[in-house]
Structure formats: C-alpha cells, structure tokens
Amino acid sequence: MKCALCGRKRAKRSCPAGKSLICAPCCGEKRILAINCPESCAYLKSGREKDLEDHAKRIRNLDQGSRERNQRVLQNHRNVVAYLEYQLSRARLLSRDLADKDVAQAVDILLENYRTEDKGILYERTSNDLRVDALRRELRKIIESFRNPEGEKNKGIVDPKNSRLPLSAAIDCLEFIRSMIGAYEERPSSAIGYLEFLARAMPREKERSSLIMP
C-alpha cells in the first residue's frame, strides 16, 4: 500500500491523526507541521526526543560566552523567552514557508531599533517584506507587554507593583533568540531548522514553557 500523503513510498505506519497508513519519511518530515498529531502518538514522542537531542548538540556547540549569557537570560527572563518562542512556533504553523532567515531579519530589525533607543534615539525601522514585518510587530508586541504592563484588568494604567522589563533585558532576550537561530544556521543541511524545532517541540497548551535550554 502506498503512503496516503505522498502516494509514492510504501506505507508502514498507522497514523492516528488521519486514521490511515503513511510512510516513515512523511511521518518524520510532516509531523505537527502538516499532520495534526495527537500527543499520545508514539512516533511523535520518539521524534521529539530526537529533535531535542539534536538541539542539545547545537547548544553545546555554542561558544562558552554565548552559553553562559543564554543561561543568565533564562534564569532571569525565562517567561519572556517562553512567550517569544511560543509566538514563533505559532507563526511557523500558520505559515509553512516561513523560514529561519525571516525570523533572523525580524529579530535583527528589532535589535537595531532597541539598541538605537538605548542610545536615546527613538526610531522604528520596518521591513519591506510583509511577512517579516508582521512577525517583527508580533515580537515587539510581546516585548512591549513586558516593558509596559497595562496593570490590573487591562485598563491601560500601569501597576507600579508590576516589575517592568528593562530595555537592556529586552535586548538580551532578543539576542538569545538570535543566537539560537545562529546555532541552526551553522548546520543548514540538518533535517529541521530552528522554527520547525519550536513548532514540533512546543507543547500545544495554554501555558508557555521554554524549550531552548535544559
């Protein structure tokens, strides 16, 4: 029997999502990204384990300074990173052609804007690429929600008891994301990229949780 997805290769796996037989390559390449895999699927679990192993290797290949900086960022601002990661995972699932280079461009523009602000100059650079700029705006919205919390019941009044994210910390969080993209750019021939890793590994639940570092 041929695979129900590609129609070419021999189907050997029973897919609980489509209730049909699919081939191993389609299962590996399309899980989560094109197949609505249930969390109970054994192939999904084993696939995630392999993705996490690959990700851990990439982390270990970063230079010591980057690893130590990223650990500090997670220690102090894990919740911010988690929301950024979650947004990136959702963006990838909604746009199949969204690539790591697009995220890199959006993050680079945001870093330029925030570094300029850090020098006392308010300037907002945008991108001519509509997809990139849409992603830039979404990431900026997350950062700004931590920099300027609206306070109780979203009345637009800042609660002085809420701790605000300093500008320097916002830059650190974006540099964290950029370093993760770089870790995948160094091995572009790998089966998956940074965005696909997030989309596949991120728990599909309401709570945000960072998957970047152990």
FIPANU-249758 format. One record per residue (C-alpha): residue number from 0; x, y, z. Coordinates in nm, 3 decimals, always signed. Example, Ala and Ser with C-alpha at 12.3 -4.5 7.8 and 13.67 -1.06 7.14 Angstrom:
<rs>
<r nuse="0" px="+1.230" py="-0.450" pz="+0.780"/>
<r nuse="1" px="+1.367" py="-0.106" pz="+0.714"/>
</rs>
This chain:
<rs>
<r nuse="0" px="+0.000" py="+0.000" pz="+0.000"/>
<r nuse="1" px="+0.127" py="+0.347" pz="-0.091"/>
<r nuse="2" px="+0.155" py="+0.631" pz="+0.158"/>
<r nuse="3" px="-0.168" py="+0.828" pz="+0.196"/>
<r nuse="4" px="+0.029" py="+1.154" pz="+0.198"/>
<r nuse="5" px="+0.292" py="+1.131" pz="-0.075"/>
<r nuse="6" px="+0.136" py="+0.847" pz="-0.274"/>
<r nuse="7" px="+0.481" py="+0.716" pz="-0.367"/>
<r nuse="8" px="+0.654" py="+0.531" pz="-0.088"/>
<r nuse="9" px="+0.536" py="+0.221" pz="+0.091"/>
<r nuse="10" px="+0.312" py="+0.293" pz="+0.390"/>
<r nuse="11" px="+0.428" py="+0.121" pz="+0.706"/>
<r nuse="12" px="+0.296" py="+0.340" pz="+0.985"/>
<r nuse="13" px="-0.059" py="+0.374" pz="+1.106"/>
<r nuse="14" px="-0.124" py="+0.745" pz="+1.154"/>
<r nuse="15" px="-0.371" py="+0.811" pz="+1.441"/>
<r nuse="16" px="-0.433" py="+1.164" pz="+1.309"/>
<r nuse="17" px="-0.557" py="+1.068" pz="+0.965"/>
<r nuse="18" px="-0.652" py="+0.712" pz="+1.052"/>
<r nuse="19" px="-0.454" py="+0.589" pz="+0.754"/>
<r nuse="20" px="-0.120" py="+0.436" pz="+0.664"/>
<r nuse="21" px="+0.171" py="+0.665" pz="+0.583"/>
<r nuse="22" px="+0.542" py="+0.618" pz="+0.510"/>
<r nuse="23" px="+0.815" py="+0.683" pz="+0.766"/>
<r nuse="24" px="+0.966" py="+0.982" pz="+0.578"/>
<r nuse="25" px="+0.631" py="+1.163" pz="+0.565"/>
<r nuse="26" px="+0.574" py="+1.086" pz="+0.931"/>
<r nuse="27" px="+0.912" py="+1.230" pz="+1.021"/>
<r nuse="28" px="+0.901" py="+1.536" pz="+0.797"/>
<r nuse="29" px="+0.537" py="+1.636" pz="+0.832"/>
<r nuse="30" px="+0.452" py="+1.559" pz="+1.193"/>
<r nuse="31" px="+0.293" py="+1.862" pz="+1.362"/>
<r nuse="32" px="+0.384" py="+2.083" pz="+1.065"/>
<r nuse="33" px="+0.133" py="+1.925" pz="+0.827"/>
<r nuse="34" px="-0.020" py="+1.650" pz="+1.039"/>
<r nuse="35" px="-0.232" py="+1.721" pz="+1.346"/>
<r nuse="36" px="-0.058" py="+1.458" pz="+1.557"/>
<r nuse="37" px="-0.223" py="+1.360" pz="+1.885"/>
<r nuse="38" px="+0.005" py="+1.387" pz="+2.189"/>
<r nuse="39" px="-0.044" py="+1.016" pz="+2.253"/>
<r nuse="40" px="+0.129" py="+0.917" pz="+1.928"/>
<r nuse="41" px="+0.441" py="+0.710" pz="+1.996"/>
<r nuse="42" px="+0.606" py="+0.833" pz="+1.676"/>
<r nuse="43" px="+0.555" py="+1.193" pz="+1.785"/>
<r nuse="44" px="+0.717" py="+1.123" pz="+2.120"/>
<r nuse="45" px="+1.019" py="+0.950" pz="+1.969"/>
<r nuse="46" px="+1.052" py="+1.222" pz="+1.705"/>
<r nuse="47" px="+1.056" py="+1.492" pz="+1.971"/>
<r nuse="48" px="+1.325" py="+1.307" pz="+2.161"/>
<r nuse="49" px="+1.547" py="+1.307" pz="+1.851"/>
<r nuse="50" px="+1.478" py="+1.677" pz="+1.788"/>
<r nuse="51" px="+1.570" py="+1.762" pz="+2.148"/>
<r nuse="52" px="+1.891" py="+1.557" pz="+2.123"/>
<r nuse="53" px="+1.987" py="+1.746" pz="+1.809"/>
<r nuse="54" px="+1.902" py="+2.077" pz="+1.975"/>
<r nuse="55" px="+2.116" py="+1.992" pz="+2.278"/>
<r nuse="56" px="+2.413" py="+1.926" pz="+2.049"/>
<r nuse="57" px="+2.368" py="+2.266" pz="+1.890"/>
<r nuse="58" px="+2.363" py="+2.430" pz="+2.233"/>
<r nuse="59" px="+2.685" py="+2.254" pz="+2.328"/>
<r nuse="60" px="+2.847" py="+2.378" pz="+2.005"/>
<r nuse="61" px="+2.792" py="+2.742" pz="+2.102"/>
<r nuse="62" px="+3.094" py="+2.919" pz="+2.244"/>
<r nuse="63" px="+3.120" py="+2.932" pz="+2.622"/>
<r nuse="64" px="+3.036" py="+3.302" pz="+2.638"/>
<r nuse="65" px="+2.712" py="+3.251" pz="+2.448"/>
<r nuse="66" px="+2.612" py="+2.953" pz="+2.662"/>
<r nuse="67" px="+2.675" py="+3.143" pz="+2.986"/>
<r nuse="68" px="+2.487" py="+3.450" pz="+2.860"/>
<r nuse="69" px="+2.191" py="+3.242" pz="+2.748"/>
<r nuse="70" px="+2.175" py="+3.066" pz="+3.082"/>
<r nuse="71" px="+2.164" py="+3.404" pz="+3.258"/>
<r nuse="72" px="+1.886" py="+3.524" pz="+3.030"/>
<r nuse="73" px="+1.677" py="+3.216" pz="+3.102"/>
<r nuse="74" px="+1.745" py="+3.240" pz="+3.471"/>
<r nuse="75" px="+1.621" py="+3.599" pz="+3.486"/>
<r nuse="76" px="+1.370" py="+3.623" pz="+3.200"/>
<r nuse="77" px="+1.252" py="+3.273" pz="+3.114"/>
<r nuse="78" px="+0.891" py="+3.388" pz="+3.088"/>
<r nuse="79" px="+0.977" py="+3.648" pz="+2.824"/>
<r nuse="80" px="+1.175" py="+3.397" pz="+2.618"/>
<r nuse="81" px="+0.891" py="+3.146" pz="+2.651"/>
<r nuse="82" px="+0.638" py="+3.389" pz="+2.504"/>
<r nuse="83" px="+0.873" py="+3.476" pz="+2.219"/>
<r nuse="84" px="+0.930" py="+3.106" pz="+2.145"/>
<r nuse="85" px="+0.560" py="+3.032" pz="+2.158"/>
<r nuse="86" px="+0.482" py="+3.311" pz="+1.912"/>
<r nuse="87" px="+0.749" py="+3.182" pz="+1.674"/>
<r nuse="88" px="+0.611" py="+2.828" pz="+1.693"/>
<r nuse="89" px="+0.259" py="+2.954" pz="+1.616"/>
<r nuse="90" px="+0.388" py="+3.167" pz="+1.328"/>
<r nuse="91" px="+0.557" py="+2.864" pz="+1.172"/>
<r nuse="92" px="+0.241" py="+2.653" pz="+1.195"/>
<r nuse="93" px="+0.036" py="+2.929" pz="+1.036"/>
<r nuse="94" px="+0.287" py="+2.996" pz="+0.757"/>
<r nuse="95" px="+0.453" py="+2.687" pz="+0.610"/>
<r nuse="96" px="+0.700" py="+2.888" pz="+0.404"/>
<r nuse="97" px="+0.823" py="+3.097" pz="+0.697"/>
<r nuse="98" px="+1.196" py="+3.029" pz="+0.738"/>
<r nuse="99" px="+1.470" py="+3.090" pz="+0.992"/>
<r nuse="100" px="+1.611" py="+3.369" pz="+0.775"/>
<r nuse="101" px="+1.280" py="+3.555" pz="+0.806"/>
<r nuse="102" px="+1.292" py="+3.536" pz="+1.185"/>
<r nuse="103" px="+1.657" py="+3.643" pz="+1.180"/>
<r nuse="104" px="+1.566" py="+3.951" pz="+0.979"/>
<r nuse="105" px="+1.276" py="+4.041" pz="+1.208"/>
<r nuse="106" px="+1.490" py="+3.999" pz="+1.520"/>
<r nuse="107" px="+1.781" py="+4.194" pz="+1.369"/>
<r nuse="108" px="+1.549" py="+4.486" pz="+1.293"/>
<r nuse="109" px="+1.410" py="+4.481" pz="+1.646"/>
<r nuse="110" px="+1.759" py="+4.470" pz="+1.794"/>
<r nuse="111" px="+1.863" py="+4.767" pz="+1.582"/>
<r nuse="112" px="+1.558" py="+4.964" pz="+1.698"/>
<r nuse="113" px="+1.606" py="+4.882" pz="+2.068"/>
<r nuse="114" px="+1.980" py="+4.949" pz="+2.058"/>
<r nuse="115" px="+1.907" py="+5.284" pz="+1.899"/>
<r nuse="116" px="+1.655" py="+5.356" pz="+2.174"/>
<r nuse="117" px="+1.917" py="+5.260" pz="+2.431"/>
<r nuse="118" px="+2.126" py="+5.547" pz="+2.291"/>
<r nuse="119" px="+1.838" py="+5.787" pz="+2.349"/>
<r nuse="120" px="+1.704" py="+5.793" pz="+1.994"/>
<r nuse="121" px="+1.351" py="+5.673" pz="+1.918"/>
<r nuse="122" px="+1.346" py="+5.520" pz="+1.573"/>
<r nuse="123" px="+1.143" py="+5.232" pz="+1.436"/>
<r nuse="124" px="+1.285" py="+5.060" pz="+1.131"/>
<r nuse="125" px="+1.048" py="+4.829" pz="+0.944"/>
<r nuse="126" px="+1.081" py="+4.567" pz="+0.671"/>
<r nuse="127" px="+0.951" py="+4.580" pz="+0.315"/>
<r nuse="128" px="+0.877" py="+4.208" pz="+0.341"/>
<r nuse="129" px="+0.520" py="+4.193" pz="+0.475"/>
<r nuse="130" px="+0.570" py="+3.855" pz="+0.644"/>
<r nuse="131" px="+0.888" py="+3.967" pz="+0.816"/>
<r nuse="132" px="+0.733" py="+4.293" pz="+0.931"/>
<r nuse="133" px="+0.423" py="+4.116" pz="+1.062"/>
<r nuse="134" px="+0.649" py="+3.891" pz="+1.268"/>
<r nuse="135" px="+0.854" py="+4.190" pz="+1.384"/>
<r nuse="136" px="+0.536" py="+4.359" pz="+1.508"/>
<r nuse="137" px="+0.421" py="+4.048" pz="+1.693"/>
<r nuse="138" px="+0.756" py="+4.002" pz="+1.866"/>
<r nuse="139" px="+0.769" py="+4.370" pz="+1.952"/>
<r nuse="140" px="+0.419" py="+4.348" pz="+2.100"/>
<r nuse="141" px="+0.538" py="+4.073" pz="+2.334"/>
<r nuse="142" px="+0.846" py="+4.267" pz="+2.441"/>
<r nuse="143" px="+0.644" py="+4.583" pz="+2.498"/>
<r nuse="144" px="+0.384" py="+4.395" pz="+2.704"/>
<r nuse="145" px="+0.664" py="+4.313" pz="+2.948"/>
<r nuse="146" px="+0.825" py="+4.656" pz="+2.929"/>
<r nuse="147" px="+0.498" py="+4.840" pz="+2.981"/>
<r nuse="148" px="+0.245" py="+4.619" pz="+3.164"/>
<r nuse="149" px="-0.105" py="+4.761" pz="+3.146"/>
<r nuse="150" px="-0.189" py="+4.674" pz="+3.502"/>
<r nuse="151" px="-0.499" py="+4.525" pz="+3.656"/>
<r nuse="152" px="-0.785" py="+4.437" pz="+3.420"/>
<r nuse="153" px="-0.603" py="+4.586" pz="+3.119"/>
<r nuse="154" px="-0.729" py="+4.937" pz="+3.194"/>
<r nuse="155" px="-0.421" py="+5.094" pz="+3.043"/>
<r nuse="156" px="-0.296" py="+5.204" pz="+3.385"/>
<r nuse="157" px="+0.048" py="+5.076" pz="+3.480"/>
<r nuse="158" px="+0.051" py="+4.899" pz="+3.813"/>
<r nuse="159" px="+0.361" py="+5.024" pz="+4.000"/>
<r nuse="160" px="+0.385" py="+4.687" pz="+4.175"/>
<r nuse="161" px="+0.441" py="+4.512" pz="+3.842"/>
<r nuse="162" px="+0.806" py="+4.481" pz="+3.756"/>
<r nuse="163" px="+0.888" py="+4.620" pz="+3.413"/>
<r nuse="164" px="+1.132" py="+4.459" pz="+3.174"/>
<r nuse="165" px="+1.435" py="+4.690" pz="+3.140"/>
<r nuse="166" px="+1.541" py="+4.784" pz="+2.790"/>
<r nuse="167" px="+1.874" py="+4.608" pz="+2.840"/>
<r nuse="168" px="+1.690" py="+4.288" pz="+2.934"/>
<r nuse="169" px="+1.467" py="+4.315" pz="+2.626"/>
<r nuse="170" px="+1.780" py="+4.333" pz="+2.413"/>
<r nuse="171" px="+1.924" py="+4.032" pz="+2.597"/>
<r nuse="172" px="+1.610" py="+3.825" pz="+2.526"/>
<r nuse="173" px="+1.620" py="+3.910" pz="+2.156"/>
<r nuse="174" px="+1.992" py="+3.833" pz="+2.140"/>
<r nuse="175" px="+1.908" py="+3.497" pz="+2.297"/>
<r nuse="176" px="+1.664" py="+3.420" pz="+2.017"/>
<r nuse="177" px="+1.916" py="+3.540" pz="+1.759"/>
<r nuse="178" px="+2.186" py="+3.312" pz="+1.898"/>
<r nuse="179" px="+1.952" py="+3.015" pz="+1.870"/>
<r nuse="180" px="+1.888" py="+3.097" pz="+1.505"/>
<r nuse="181" px="+2.263" py="+3.117" pz="+1.456"/>
<r nuse="182" px="+2.307" py="+2.773" pz="+1.609"/>
<r nuse="183" px="+2.085" py="+2.632" pz="+1.334"/>
<r nuse="184" px="+2.235" py="+2.846" pz="+1.058"/>
<r nuse="185" px="+2.572" py="+2.682" pz="+1.123"/>
<r nuse="186" px="+2.429" py="+2.347" pz="+1.013"/>
<r nuse="187" px="+2.178" py="+2.438" pz="+0.740"/>
<r nuse="188" px="+2.186" py="+2.089" pz="+0.593"/>
<r nuse="189" px="+2.015" py="+1.943" pz="+0.901"/>
<r nuse="190" px="+1.669" py="+1.796" pz="+0.865"/>
<r nuse="191" px="+1.495" py="+2.074" pz="+1.055"/>
<r nuse="192" px="+1.553" py="+2.439" pz="+1.133"/>
<r nuse="193" px="+1.503" py="+2.646" pz="+1.445"/>
<r nuse="194" px="+1.143" py="+2.737" pz="+1.360"/>
<r nuse="195" px="+1.048" py="+2.379" pz="+1.284"/>
<r nuse="196" px="+1.210" py="+2.263" pz="+1.607"/>
<r nuse="197" px="+0.997" py="+2.508" pz="+1.805"/>
<r nuse="198" px="+0.679" py="+2.416" pz="+1.621"/>
<r nuse="199" px="+0.736" py="+2.044" pz="+1.674"/>
<r nuse="200" px="+0.867" py="+2.053" pz="+2.030"/>
<r nuse="201" px="+0.649" py="+2.323" pz="+2.185"/>
<r nuse="202" px="+0.373" py="+2.172" pz="+2.399"/>
<r nuse="203" px="+0.038" py="+2.259" pz="+2.246"/>
<r nuse="204" px="-0.111" py="+2.405" pz="+2.563"/>
<r nuse="205" px="-0.204" py="+2.744" pz="+2.701"/>
<r nuse="206" px="+0.095" py="+2.773" pz="+2.933"/>
<r nuse="207" px="+0.417" py="+2.896" pz="+2.777"/>
<r nuse="208" px="+0.731" py="+2.699" pz="+2.859"/>
<r nuse="209" px="+1.084" py="+2.745" pz="+2.736"/>
<r nuse="210" px="+1.235" py="+2.456" pz="+2.546"/>
<r nuse="211" px="+1.557" py="+2.621" pz="+2.448"/>
<r nuse="212" px="+1.787" py="+2.514" pz="+2.728"/>
<r nuse="213" px="+1.780" py="+2.208" pz="+2.958"/>
</rs>
